[in-house]
Amino acid sequence: MRKIAAMDPDKLVLVFRERPALHRFPGSMARISVPLRPVTPEVIPSSPEAGGQFVDGSYSNPAGTRAYKLYLPRGYTGQAVPLVVMLHGCTQRPMDFAAGTRMNELAEGHKFLVAYPEQAHSANGSKCWNWFQESNQRRDGGEPSLIAGITRQIMSQYQVESGRVYVAGMSAGGAMAVIVAAMYPDLYAAVGVHSGLAYGAAHDLPSAFAAMQQGTVYHAKHLREIIPLIAFHGDSDTTVAPVNADGLLDQWLQAASAGLGSVPGVKAEQGQVAGGHAYTRCIYHDVSGQTFIEQWTVHQAGHAWSGGSPSGSYTDPQGPDASTEMVRFFMEHPLSR
């Protein structure tokens, strides 16, 4: 479908009690259950270990300067390939996030570039993207403009398929990925969000704490355009409450309903990782049958990248592989002009 009109709890003092999971299917949609689908953790079909190279870069505009690392897979010789922009969580750095998500290994198998923008310590002492500030919730300003600028700079320096540019993030990076996707639907073809929040879920630090603990405490902003979304959230997440996954879903569905007139239905799959977590995958289709939203709820999982590697921080190897599923979803959704 096309456009329709990690946070460290100790350093941020964001330690919240466990909340019960909230899993809702909009009443206007039929739910279709399918049998359990077994999944093996940490398996990437036909994907050799990452063996490419990192290139350091930086981008500046009136909002500031941000450094980034760009991963070039082996076999990249300048041909046009997709680009995935990965936004880390609080206290994380690009190399840590790359190791935990194993996105570079997928880049080797599918041949795409991976950009890892890095939040400046001067902008946030815990290296969180400032998703909760109104100045960072608009187009062509603040941190979204820096991330979009990094994306465009890479596109100007390397051969990138302009219709296959994607953004994804974890926690604070997931919340910022939502903002970037909402503000730049002409630049990004799809967005992946892990343990994030809806666009406009907060407007300052107190409302950010409240949203993380109990969901949006006031009406989140309505979106005029959306791009395809795949979202993951653990239903035992005590840092960003699982209700935020439903808030994000509702925001996307409202925009879709406004653009399409109706959303035909949702299919629900129940799955189980071999030796790991069970999960629920909800798949939403547009009127043509094209998937435009996938919501993955990982049962008994906390605030960690599902299916990630223990070589990185905030990962849970026992969950379904979020990186593999995001890349699969991205490759299914090129940008249509």
Secondary structure as UniProt FT lines:
FT   HELIX           9..12
FT   TURN            27..28
FT   STRAND          31..39
FT   TURN            41..42
FT   TURN            45..46
FT   STRAND          53..61
FT   TURN            62..63
FT   STRAND          64..72
FT   TURN            74..75
FT   STRAND          81..87
FT   TURN            90..91
FT   HELIX           94..101
FT   HELIX           103..110
FT   STRAND          113..117
FT   TURN            121..123
FT   TURN            125..126
FT   TURN            131..132
FT   HELIX           134..136
FT   TURN            139..140
FT   HELIX           142..157
FT   STRAND          160..170
FT   HELIX           172..183
FT   TURN            185..187
FT   STRAND          190..194
FT   TURN            199..200
FT   HELIX           205..214
FT   STRAND          229..234
FT   TURN            235..236
FT   HELIX           243..260
FT   STRAND          265..273
FT   TURN            274..275
FT   STRAND          278..285
FT   TURN            287..288
FT   STRAND          291..298
FT   TURN            299..300
FT   STRAND          305..306
FT   TURN            310..311
FT   STRAND          315..316
FT   TURN            317..318
FT   HELIX           322..331
//
